[in-house]
């Protein structure tokens, strides 16, 4: 089976390039996806992008994709801090998953420092703006190989 990663962007990430530039940088989600696509191609990995502001849509996407992918990279945004349902979907998928955050969640408000998603992931990458995604692609590729 060829490698295929599901890249999930959670709530408010369509606003990248316009929101809190000090945390998230100036690149739009489309620009970031293009760069992720190029990086995946270097490793001959197919990738599929999905963005939703709705918890149930993210869960549905994980469920319908499980048999079609080899790994997940997810930026759950604010869902990181309370979505046990997304956590359960990731765990049920049995796919290696990396949680990413563009900002350093440990250097922000207290509520952002807790992730209910991280314990069911193989790792978490935070604080490198769009490079958090690129690091995750490399790490997931190494993990799967």
Secondary structure, DSSP 8 states (H G I E B T S, - for coil): ---EEEEEE-TTGGGTTTS-HHHH-S--HHHHHHHHHHHHHHTT-EEEEEE-S-HHHHHHHHHHHGGG-SEEEEE-GGGGGT-HHHHHHHHHHT-EEEEEESS-GGGS-GGGG--SSGGGSSEEEESSTTHHHHHHHHHHHHHH-
